[in-house]
Amino acid sequence: MKRFVFRLQVLLDQALRTEDEERRRLAQLLQEREAHLRTIARAQALHAAVLQEINRLQQAIIDVLHIQACHLRREALGNDLQQYHNELAAIDERVRQQQWVLAEASHRRQALDNVRQRQYEEYQRLVEKQELQEMEEAVLPRLAREQALALARMREGIR
């Protein structure tokens, strides 16, 4: 028998070579794709790590900003406290001045009270003296009459 001869063998061989070449290209493209997938995975991992670092830094920045805000508030409160202390010192000075003014007013009042007391005592002495004088004026003439009468009776009795 005759051997089978395929007339289109050359075309078949060419189609096989083309198919093999296309398989190689596909395999190469699939390798490239796998390499890209690995690159993408590494890039995504790096991206996630960078995002985590950004979040950590943002939190740190927020913490720093919070700390800075707290320091600013503390400084403001310190300034307020200093102002309050200054105002208190001014009030204390006004209190000392008012205490001095009050002491002076108390001394003047006390001096006037002393003068009034002396004048009242002098008035009392004058009133007592006047009452005594009035009593004497009222009693002495009567007493003088009684003495004169008693003297007159004595003289009559002697006679």
MIDOSE-1310 file (N, C-alpha, C; in nm, 2 decimals, decimal comma, always signed):
residues 159
mkrf	+0,08/-0,11/+0,00/+0,00/+0,00/+0,00/+0,08/+0,12/+0,00; +0,01/+0,21/-0,05/+0,08/+0,34/-0,06/+0,07/+0,41/+0,07; +0,17/+0,47/+0,09/+0,17/+0,55/+0,21/+0,08/+0,67/+0,19; +0,02/+0,72/+0,31/-0,07/+0,83/+0,30/+0,01/+0,96/+0,29
vfrl	-0,03/+1,03/+0,20/+0,04/+1,16/+0,18/-0,07/+1,26/+0,18; -0,05/+1,35/+0,28/-0,15/+1,46/+0,29/-0,09/+1,57/+0,21; -0,17/+1,62/+0,12/-0,12/+1,72/+0,02/-0,11/+1,85/+0,09; -0,18/+1,87/+0,19/-0,17/+2,00/+0,26/-0,09/+2,00/+0,38
qvll	+0,01/+1,90/+0,38/+0,09/+1,88/+0,49/+0,17/+2,00/+0,52; +0,22/+2,07/+0,42/+0,30/+2,19/+0,44/+0,21/+2,29/+0,51; +0,09/+2,30/+0,47/+0,00/+2,39/+0,53/-0,03/+2,35/+0,68; -0,04/+2,22/+0,70/-0,06/+2,17/+0,83/+0,06/+2,20/+0,92
dqal	+0,18/+2,18/+0,87/+0,30/+2,20/+0,94/+0,31/+2,35/+0,98; +0,27/+2,43/+0,88/+0,27/+2,58/+0,90/+0,17/+2,61/+1,00; +0,05/+2,55/+1,00/-0,05/+2,58/+1,10/-0,01/+2,54/+1,24; +0,06/+2,42/+1,24/+0,12/+2,37/+1,37/+0,22/+2,47/+1,43
rted	+0,31/+2,51/+1,34/+0,41/+2,61/+1,39/+0,35/+2,74/+1,43; +0,25/+2,78/+1,36/+0,18/+2,91/+1,40/+0,11/+2,89/+1,53; +0,04/+2,77/+1,54/-0,03/+2,74/+1,67/+0,07/+2,73/+1,78; +0,19/+2,67/+1,76/+0,29/+2,66/+1,87/+0,34/+2,80/+1,90
eerr	+0,37/+2,88/+1,80/+0,41/+3,01/+1,82/+0,31/+3,09/+1,90; +0,18/+3,08/+1,86/+0,08/+3,15/+1,93/+0,06/+3,10/+2,07; +0,08/+2,97/+2,09/+0,08/+2,92/+2,23/+0,20/+2,98/+2,31; +0,32/+2,99/+2,25/+0,43/+3,05/+2,32/+0,40/+3,19/+2,35
rlaq	+0,34/+3,26/+2,26/+0,31/+3,40/+2,28/+0,21/+3,41/+2,39; +0,11/+3,32/+2,39/+0,01/+3,32/+2,50/+0,07/+3,29/+2,63; +0,16/+3,19/+2,63/+0,23/+3,15/+2,75/+0,32/+3,27/+2,80; +0,38/+3,34/+2,71/+0,46/+3,46/+2,74/+0,37/+3,57/+2,80
llqe	+0,26/+3,59/+2,73/+0,16/+3,69/+2,78/+0,11/+3,65/+2,92; +0,08/+3,52/+2,94/+0,03/+3,48/+3,07/+0,14/+3,49/+3,17; +0,27/+3,47/+3,14/+0,38/+3,50/+3,23/+0,39/+3,65/+3,27; +0,37/+3,73/+3,16/+0,37/+3,87/+3,18/+0,26/+3,91/+3,27
reah	+0,14/+3,85/+3,24/+0,02/+3,88/+3,33/+0,05/+3,84/+3,47; +0,11/+3,72/+3,49/+0,14/+3,68/+3,63/+0,24/+3,77/+3,70; +0,34/+3,82/+3,62/+0,44/+3,91/+3,67/+0,37/+4,04/+3,71; +0,28/+4,09/+3,62/+0,21/+4,21/+3,65/+0,12/+4,19/+3,78
lrti	+0,05/+4,07/+3,78/-0,03/+4,05/+3,90/+0,05/+4,05/+4,03; +0,17/+3,99/+4,02/+0,26/+4,00/+4,14/+0,30/+4,14/+4,17; +0,33/+4,22/+4,06/+0,37/+4,36/+4,08/+0,26/+4,44/+4,14; +0,13/+4,41/+4,09/+0,02/+4,48/+4,14/+0,00/+4,44/+4,29
araq	+0,02/+4,31/+4,32/+0,00/+4,27/+4,46/+0,10/+4,34/+4,55; +0,23/+4,35/+4,50/+0,33/+4,42/+4,58/+0,30/+4,56/+4,60; +0,25/+4,62/+4,48/+0,21/+4,76/+4,49/+0,09/+4,79/+4,58; +0,00/+4,69/+4,58/-0,12/+4,71/+4,67/-0,08/+4,69/+4,81
alha	+0,02/+4,60/+4,84/+0,07/+4,58/+4,97/+0,14/+4,71/+5,02; +0,22/+4,76/+4,93/+0,29/+4,88/+4,96/+0,19/+5,00/+4,98; +0,09/+5,00/+4,90/-0,01/+5,11/+4,91/-0,08/+5,10/+5,04; -0,12/+4,97/+5,08/-0,19/+4,96/+5,21/-0,09/+4,99/+5,32
avlq	+0,04/+4,96/+5,31/+0,13/+4,99/+5,41/+0,15/+5,15/+5,42; +0,15/+5,21/+5,31/+0,16/+5,36/+5,30/+0,04/+5,42/+5,36; -0,08/+5,37/+5,33/-0,21/+5,42/+5,39/-0,21/+5,40/+5,54; -0,16/+5,29/+5,59/-0,15/+5,27/+5,73/-0,06/+5,37/+5,79
einr	+0,06/+5,39/+5,73/+0,15/+5,49/+5,78/+0,09/+5,63/+5,77; +0,02/+5,66/+5,66/-0,05/+5,79/+5,65/-0,15/+5,81/+5,77; -0,23/+5,70/+5,79/-0,33/+5,71/+5,90/-0,26/+5,72/+6,03; -0,15/+5,65/+6,05/-0,07/+5,66/+6,18/-0,02/+5,81/+6,19
lqqa	+0,04/+5,86/+6,08/+0,09/+5,99/+6,09/-0,02/+6,09/+6,10; -0,13/+6,07/+6,03/-0,24/+6,16/+6,05/-0,29/+6,16/+6,20; -0,29/+6,04/+6,26/-0,33/+6,04/+6,40/-0,23/+6,11/+6,48; -0,10/+6,08/+6,45/+0,01/+6,15/+6,52/+0,00/+6,30/+6,50
iidv	-0,04/+6,34/+6,38/-0,05/+6,49/+6,35/-0,17/+6,54/+6,43; -0,28/+6,46/+6,43/-0,40/+6,50/+6,51/-0,36/+6,51/+6,66; -0,28/+6,41/+6,70/-0,24/+6,41/+6,84/-0,15/+6,54/+6,87; -0,06/+6,56/+6,77/+0,03/+6,68/+6,79/-0,06/+6,81/+6,78
lhiq	-0,15/+6,81/+6,69/-0,24/+6,93/+6,68/-0,32/+6,94/+6,81; -0,37/+6,83/+6,86/-0,44/+6,83/+6,99/-0,35/+6,88/+7,10; -0,23/+6,83/+7,10/-0,14/+6,87/+7,21/-0,11/+7,02/+7,19; -0,09/+7,06/+7,07/-0,06/+7,21/+7,05/-0,18/+7,29/+7,09
achl	-0,30/+7,24/+7,06/-0,42/+7,31/+7,11/-0,43/+7,32/+7,26; -0,39/+7,20/+7,32/-0,39/+7,20/+7,47/-0,29/+7,30/+7,52; -0,17/+7,30/+7,46/-0,07/+7,40/+7,51/-0,12/+7,54/+7,49; -0,18/+7,57/+7,38/-0,23/+7,70/+7,36/-0,34/+7,74/+7,46
rrea	-0,43/+7,64/+7,49/-0,53/+7,66/+7,59/-0,47/+7,68/+7,73; -0,36/+7,60/+7,76/-0,29/+7,62/+7,89/-0,23/+7,75/+7,90; -0,17/+7,80/+7,79/-0,11/+7,93/+7,79/-0,21/+8,04/+7,81; -0,33/+8,02/+7,74/-0,43/+8,12/+7,75/-0,48/+8,12/+7,90
lgnd	-0,50/+8,00/+7,95/-0,54/+8,00/+8,09/-0,44/+8,06/+8,19; -0,31/+8,03/+8,16/-0,20/+8,09/+8,23/-0,21/+8,24/+8,23; -0,24/+8,30/+8,10/-0,25/+8,44/+8,09/-0,37/+8,49/+8,17; -0,48/+8,41/+8,16/-0,60/+8,45/+8,24/-0,57/+8,46/+8,38
lqqy	-0,50/+8,35/+8,43/-0,47/+8,35/+8,57/-0,38/+8,47/+8,61; -0,28/+8,50/+8,53/-0,19/+8,61/+8,55/-0,28/+8,74/+8,56; -0,37/+8,75/+8,47/-0,46/+8,87/+8,47/-0,54/+8,88/+8,60; -0,59/+8,76/+8,63/-0,67/+8,75/+8,76/-0,59/+8,79/+8,88
hnel	-0,46/+8,74/+8,88/-0,37/+8,78/+8,99/-0,34/+8,93/+8,99; -0,32/+8,98/+8,87/-0,30/+9,13/+8,87/-0,42/+9,20/+8,91; -0,54/+9,16/+8,87/-0,66/+9,23/+8,91/-0,68/+9,21/+9,06; -0,65/+9,09/+9,12/-0,65/+9,07/+9,26/-0,56/+9,16/+9,34
aaid	-0,44/+9,18/+9,28/-0,34/+9,27/+9,35/-0,39/+9,41/+9,34; -0,45/+9,45/+9,23/-0,51/+9,59/+9,23/-0,63/+9,60/+9,33; -0,71/+9,50/+9,34/-0,82/+9,50/+9,44/-0,76/+9,51/+9,58; -0,66/+9,43/+9,60/-0,59/+9,43/+9,74/-0,54/+9,57/+9,77
ervr	-0,48/+9,63/+9,67/-0,43/+9,77/+9,69/-0,55/+9,86/+9,72; -0,66/+9,85/+9,65/-0,77/+9,94/+9,68/-0,83/+9,91/+9,82; -0,83/+9,78/+9,86/-0,87/+9,74/+9,99/-0,79/+9,81/+10,10; -0,65/+9,80/+10,08/-0,56/+9,86/+10,17/-0,59/+10,01/+10,18
qqqw	-0,61/+10,08/+10,06/-0,63/+10,22/+10,06/-0,77/+10,25/+10,13; -0,87/+10,17/+10,11/-1,00/+10,19/+10,17/-0,99/+10,17/+10,32; -0,91/+10,07/+10,36/-0,89/+10,04/+10,50/-0,82/+10,16/+10,57; -0,73/+10,22/+10,50/-0,66/+10,34/+10,55/-0,76/+10,46/+10,56
vlae	-0,84/+10,48/+10,46/-0,94/+10,58/+10,46/-1,04/+10,56/+10,57; -1,08/+10,43/+10,59/-1,18/+10,40/+10,70/-1,11/+10,43/+10,83; -0,98/+10,39/+10,85/-0,91/+10,41/+10,98/-0,91/+10,56/+11,00; -0,88/+10,64/+10,90/-0,88/+10,79/+10,92/-1,02/+10,84/+10,96
ashr	-1,12/+10,79/+10,89/-1,26/+10,83/+10,92/-1,29/+10,79/+11,06; -1,25/+10,67/+11,10/-1,28/+10,62/+11,24/-1,21/+10,71/+11,34; -1,08/+10,75/+11,31/-1,01/+10,84/+11,41/-1,08/+10,97/+11,42; -1,12/+11,03/+11,30/-1,20/+11,16/+11,31/-1,32/+11,14/+11,39
rqal	-1,40/+11,03/+11,36/-1,52/+11,01/+11,44/-1,49/+10,99/+11,59; -1,39/+10,92/+11,62/-1,36/+10,89/+11,76/-1,32/+11,03/+11,82; -1,24/+11,11/+11,75/-1,20/+11,24/+11,81/-1,33/+11,32/+11,83; -1,42/+11,32/+11,73/-1,55/+11,40/+11,75/-1,63/+11,34/+11,86
dnvr	-1,63/+11,20/+11,87/-1,70/+11,14/+11,99/-1,64/+11,18/+12,12; -1,51/+11,19/+12,13/-1,44/+11,24/+12,25/-1,48/+11,38/+12,28; -1,48/+11,47/+12,18/-1,52/+11,61/+12,20/-1,66/+11,61/+12,24; -1,75/+11,54/+12,18/-1,89/+11,54/+12,22/-1,91/+11,49/+12,36
qrqy	-1,83/+11,38/+12,40/-1,84/+11,33/+12,53/-1,80/+11,43/+12,63; -1,68/+11,50/+12,60/-1,64/+11,60/+12,69/-1,74/+11,72/+12,71; -1,79/+11,76/+12,59/-1,89/+11,86/+12,59/-2,02/+11,82/+12,67; -2,06/+11,69/+12,65/-2,17/+11,64/+12,73/-2,15/+11,64/+12,88
eeyq	-2,03/+11,59/+12,91/-1,99/+11,59/+13,05/-1,99/+11,73/+13,11; -1,94/+11,83/+13,03/-1,94/+11,97/+13,07/-2,08/+12,02/+13,09; -2,16/+11,98/+12,99/-2,30/+12,02/+13,00/-2,37/+11,96/+13,13; -2,34/+11,83/+13,15/-2,39/+11,76/+13,27/-2,35/+11,84/+13,40
rlve	-2,22/+11,87/+13,40/-2,17/+11,95/+13,52/-2,24/+12,08/+13,53; -2,26/+12,15/+13,42/-2,33/+12,28/+13,42/-2,48/+12,26/+13,47; -2,54/+12,15/+13,41/-2,68/+12,12/+13,45/-2,69/+12,10/+13,60; -2,59/+12,01/+13,65/-2,59/+11,98/+13,80/-2,56/+12,11/+13,88
kqel	-2,47/+12,19/+13,83/-2,44/+12,31/+13,90/-2,56/+12,41/+13,90; -2,63/+12,41/+13,78/-2,75/+12,50/+13,78/-2,86/+12,45/+13,87; -2,88/+12,31/+13,87/-2,98/+12,25/+13,95/-2,94/+12,28/+14,10; -2,82/+12,26/+14,13/-2,77/+12,29/+14,27/-2,79/+12,43/+14,30
qeme	-2,76/+12,52/+14,21/-2,78/+12,66/+14,24/-2,93/+12,69/+14,25; -3,01/+12,63/+14,17/-3,16/+12,66/+14,18/-3,21/+12,60/+14,31; -3,15/+12,48/+14,35/-3,19/+12,42/+14,48/-3,15/+12,52/+14,59; -3,02/+12,56/+14,58/-2,97/+12,65/+14,68/-3,06/+12,78/+14,69
eavl	-3,10/+12,83/+14,57/-3,18/+12,95/+14,57/-3,31/+12,92/+14,63; -3,36/+12,80/+14,60/-3,49/+12,77/+14,66/-3,48/+12,73/+14,80; -3,38/+12,66/+14,84/-3,37/+12,61/+14,98/-3,30/+12,72/+15,07; -3,21/+12,79/+15,02/-3,14/+12,89/+15,10/-3,23/+13,00/+15,16
prla	-3,31/+13,06/+15,08/-3,40/+13,16/+15,14/-3,49/+13,10/+15,24; -3,54/+12,98/+15,22/-3,63/+12,91/+15,32/-3,54/+12,88/+15,44; -3,42/+12,83/+15,41/-3,33/+12,79/+15,52/-3,29/+12,92/+15,60; -3,27/+13,03/+15,52/-3,23/+13,15/+15,59/-3,35/+13,20/+15,67
reqa	-3,47/+13,19/+15,62/-3,59/+13,23/+15,69/-3,60/+13,14/+15,82; -3,59/+13,01/+15,80/-3,60/+12,92/+15,91/-3,49/+12,96/+16,02; -3,37/+12,99/+15,97/-3,27/+13,02/+16,06/-3,30/+13,15/+16,13; -3,35/+13,25/+16,05/-3,38/+13,38/+16,10/-3,49/+13,36/+16,20
lala	-3,59/+13,28/+16,17/-3,70/+13,25/+16,26/-3,65/+13,19/+16,39; -3,57/+13,09/+16,37/-3,51/+13,02/+16,48/-3,43/+13,11/+16,57; -3,36/+13,20/+16,50/-3,28/+13,30/+16,58/-3,37/+13,39/+16,65; -3,47/+13,43/+16,58/-3,57/+13,52/+16,64/-3,63/+13,45/+16,76
rmre	-3,67/+13,33/+16,75/-3,73/+13,26/+16,86/-3,63/+13,25/+16,98; -3,51/+13,22/+16,94/-3,41/+13,22/+17,04/-3,39/+13,35/+17,11; -3,39/+13,45/+17,04/-3,38/+13,58/+17,10/-3,50/+13,61/+17,19; -3,61/+13,57/+17,15/-3,73/+13,59/+17,22/-3,73/+13,50/+17,35
gir	-3,68/+13,39/+17,33/-3,67/+13,30/+17,45/-3,56/+13,35/+17,55; -3,47/+13,42/+17,50/-3,37/+13,48/+17,58/-3,42/+13,60/+17,65; -3,51/+13,66/+17,60/-3,56/+13,78/+17,66/-3,65/+13,75/+17,76
